[in-house]
Amino acid sequence: MAEKTTVAEQLAGALAPVLGVDRLPVRLQAWDGSVAGPDDAPLVIIRSPQAIRRLVWAPDEVGLARAYVAGELDVEDDLYTPFAALSSTGRLAPGESPAPSVAERLALVRTGLALGVIGREPPPPPEEVRLRRYGRLHSKRRDAAAVAHHYDIGNDFYRLVLGPSMVYSCAVWDDESVGLEAAQDAKLDLVCRKLGLRPGVRLLDVGCGWGSLAIHAAREYGAEVVGITLSQEQAVLARKRVAEAGLTGSVEIRVQDYRAVDDGPFDAISSVGMAEHVGRAKLPGYAATLGVLLRPGGRLLNHAISWAEEATTWNDDTFIARYVFPDGELISLGDMVTALTSDDLEVLDVEALRQHYALTLRAWVDNLEKHWDDAVALTSEGRARVWRLYMSASALAFEAGKLGVHQVLLQKPGETPPPLRRDWI
């Protein structure tokens, strides 16, 4: 008599074709304790039959993400190893791949029926968001809603993840030993030097976050800064930090869309980690708006994540769009430079910081995991899981060269001659 297959073995056999692989690259543990797969492979734990029900209805990264966020699917240790294994081949690998065939999905359904786990589609975890009800893509109202979803989850939560610097963008590391705070301070200083800041210079910081760059520019370089954000919570803390630094006379924090700024010109403009929210179709207008706000001879620094694959279009059917950055859109470096360049803005320099972002993300994940219980108490376990998943996956994507991040420095033509690179190195 043939030996009866275990729950884990049945699941492994049904999930492999759905994920586009001949054999699962992970070791699978089912809710009944049974295990299938190589002993030396990273362990993925299916804690609840509902995880399989989610995958029947959404046999892709969204289904897997929903199960993980809901706590129905878990890992033994860190997320890096199992995620790297699952995303190395098959349908979870970066790039276009065909959806599971009808036969592959039916095989998973049959397995689910045999295990008694098939039923109605479970509701998504409460951390999932869809913004269609807020109106036209990248309208001011919808952009404000998207930003609120990501940034207004609690300043204390972000402080746990980001550390005292409260900087939510790629740091610049001399080496891995310097630590996150020193690396973020180095990034802020690099931006200020590239912009040629000095006492009395008027700086517009677009997407100012919690005010770290604005404070650094005013305190270390004597700049007069206007920082703008769409996040109410960011603005509250940024103003508090400005006051505590004794810089209320030099730094103004506004809740304002960049398209509504009307008190230029500015001597310099920084946009760090904000252009990803603009949208491909809106980038030429974004560049034109900032160009109008810049005085002749003034500099603009645009710091943004770039997509290393072919050009992408906005899609809300991904984990990142549904849980992390609704309406966010990445484009290639070439497309970004094209969008920013015009008769009014000349590119002076482009610097790649891809490896620096991988180090930054791993430091944020480390912070989150060290303060896990506090992070869960401040938000929810689901929200903490979203951040752990997205930051771990992003670190691997930067390490593999699937994502990049670049600082593009531009100058508006005028009497001030373009600087040389040695001016800020």
Secondary structure in CASP SS format (residue, H / E / C, confidence):
PFRMAT SS
TARGET T0000
AUTHOR 0000-0000-0000
METHOD secondary structure of the structure
MODEL  1
M C 1.00
A C 1.00
E C 1.00
K C 1.00
T C 1.00
T C 1.00
V H 1.00
A H 1.00
E H 1.00
Q H 1.00
L H 1.00
A H 1.00
G H 1.00
A H 1.00
L H 1.00
A H 1.00
P H 1.00
V H 1.00
L C 1.00
G C 1.00
V C 1.00
D C 1.00
R C 1.00
L C 1.00
P C 1.00
V C 1.00
R E 1.00
L E 1.00
Q E 1.00
A C 1.00
W C 1.00
D C 1.00
G C 1.00
S C 1.00
V E 1.00
A E 1.00
G C 1.00
P C 1.00
D C 1.00
D C 1.00
A C 1.00
P C 1.00
L E 1.00
V E 1.00
I E 1.00
I E 1.00
R C 1.00
S C 1.00
P C 1.00
Q H 1.00
A H 1.00
I H 1.00
R H 1.00
R H 1.00
L H 1.00
V H 1.00
W H 1.00
A C 1.00
P C 1.00
D C 1.00
E H 1.00
V H 1.00
G H 1.00
L H 1.00
A H 1.00
R H 1.00
A H 1.00
Y H 1.00
V H 1.00
A C 1.00
G C 1.00
E C 1.00
L E 1.00
D E 1.00
V E 1.00
E C 1.00
D C 1.00
D C 1.00
L C 1.00
Y H 1.00
T H 1.00
P H 1.00
F H 1.00
A H 1.00
A H 1.00
L H 1.00
S C 1.00
S C 1.00
T C 1.00
G H 1.00
R H 1.00
L H 1.00
A C 1.00
P C 1.00
G C 1.00
E C 1.00
S C 1.00
P C 1.00
A C 1.00
P C 1.00
S C 1.00
V H 1.00
A H 1.00
E H 1.00
R H 1.00
L H 1.00
A H 1.00
L H 1.00
V H 1.00
R H 1.00
T H 1.00
G H 1.00
L H 1.00
A H 1.00
L H 1.00
G C 1.00
V C 1.00
I C 1.00
G C 1.00
R C 1.00
E C 1.00
P C 1.00
P C 1.00
P C 1.00
P C 1.00
P C 1.00
E C 1.00
E C 1.00
V C 1.00
R C 1.00
L C 1.00
R H 1.00
R H 1.00
Y H 1.00
G C 1.00
R C 1.00
L C 1.00
H C 1.00
S C 1.00
K H 1.00
R H 1.00
R H 1.00
D H 1.00
A H 1.00
A H 1.00
A H 1.00
V H 1.00
A H 1.00
H H 1.00
H H 1.00
Y H 1.00
D C 1.00
I C 1.00
G C 1.00
N H 1.00
D H 1.00
F H 1.00
Y H 1.00
R H 1.00
L H 1.00
V H 1.00
L H 1.00
G C 1.00
P C 1.00
S C 1.00
M C 1.00
V C 1.00
Y C 1.00
S C 1.00
C C 1.00
A C 1.00
V C 1.00
W C 1.00
D C 1.00
D C 1.00
E C 1.00
S C 1.00
V C 1.00
G C 1.00
L H 1.00
E H 1.00
A H 1.00
A H 1.00
Q H 1.00
D H 1.00
A H 1.00
K H 1.00
L H 1.00
D H 1.00
L H 1.00
V H 1.00
C H 1.00
R H 1.00
K H 1.00
L C 1.00
G C 1.00
L C 1.00
R C 1.00
P C 1.00
G C 1.00
V C 1.00
R E 1.00
L E 1.00
L E 1.00
D E 1.00
V E 1.00
G C 1.00
C C 1.00
G C 1.00
W C 1.00
G C 1.00
S H 1.00
L H 1.00
A H 1.00
I H 1.00
H H 1.00
A H 1.00
A H 1.00
R H 1.00
E H 1.00
Y H 1.00
G C 1.00
A C 1.00
E E 1.00
V E 1.00
V E 1.00
G E 1.00
I E 1.00
T E 1.00
L C 1.00
S C 1.00
Q H 1.00
E H 1.00
Q H 1.00
A H 1.00
V H 1.00
L H 1.00
A H 1.00
R H 1.00
K H 1.00
R H 1.00
V H 1.00
A H 1.00
E H 1.00
A C 1.00
G C 1.00
L C 1.00
T C 1.00
G C 1.00
S C 1.00
V E 1.00
E E 1.00
I E 1.00
R E 1.00
V E 1.00
Q C 1.00
D C 1.00
Y H 1.00
R H 1.00
A H 1.00
V C 1.00
D C 1.00
D C 1.00
G C 1.00
P C 1.00
F E 1.00
D E 1.00
A E 1.00
I E 1.00
S E 1.00
S E 1.00
V E 1.00
G C 1.00
M C 1.00
A H 1.00
E H 1.00
H H 1.00
V C 1.00
G C 1.00
R H 1.00
A H 1.00
K H 1.00
L H 1.00
P H 1.00
G H 1.00
Y H 1.00
A H 1.00
A H 1.00
T H 1.00
L H 1.00
G H 1.00
V H 1.00
L H 1.00
L E 1.00
R E 1.00
P E 1.00
G E 1.00
G E 1.00
R E 1.00
L E 1.00
L E 1.00
N E 1.00
H E 1.00
A E 1.00
I E 1.00
S E 1.00
W E 1.00
A C 1.00
E C 1.00
E C 1.00
A C 1.00
T C 1.00
T C 1.00
W C 1.00
N C 1.00
D C 1.00
D C 1.00
T C 1.00
F H 1.00
I H 1.00
A H 1.00
R H 1.00
Y H 1.00
V H 1.00
F C 1.00
P C 1.00
D C 1.00
G C 1.00
E C 1.00
L C 1.00
I E 1.00
S C 1.00
L H 1.00
G H 1.00
D H 1.00
M H 1.00
V H 1.00
T H 1.00
A H 1.00
L H 1.00
T C 1.00
S E 1.00
D C 1.00
D C 1.00
L E 1.00
E E 1.00
V E 1.00
L E 1.00
D E 1.00
V E 1.00
E E 1.00
A E 1.00
L C 1.00
R H 1.00
Q H 1.00
H H 1.00
Y H 1.00
A H 1.00
L H 1.00
T H 1.00
L H 1.00
R H 1.00
A H 1.00
W H 1.00
V H 1.00
D H 1.00
N H 1.00
L H 1.00
E H 1.00
K H 1.00
H C 1.00
W H 1.00
D H 1.00
D H 1.00
A H 1.00
V H 1.00
A H 1.00
L H 1.00
T C 1.00
S C 1.00
E H 1.00
G H 1.00
R H 1.00
A H 1.00
R H 1.00
V H 1.00
W H 1.00
R H 1.00
L H 1.00
Y H 1.00
M H 1.00
S H 1.00
A H 1.00
S H 1.00
A H 1.00
L H 1.00
A H 1.00
F H 1.00
E H 1.00
A C 1.00
G C 1.00
K C 1.00
L E 1.00
G E 1.00
V E 1.00
H E 1.00
Q E 1.00
V E 1.00
L E 1.00
L E 1.00
Q E 1.00
K C 1.00
P C 1.00
G C 1.00
E C 1.00
T C 1.00
P C 1.00
P C 1.00
P C 1.00
L C 1.00
R H 1.00
R H 1.00
D H 1.00
W C 1.00
I C 1.00
END
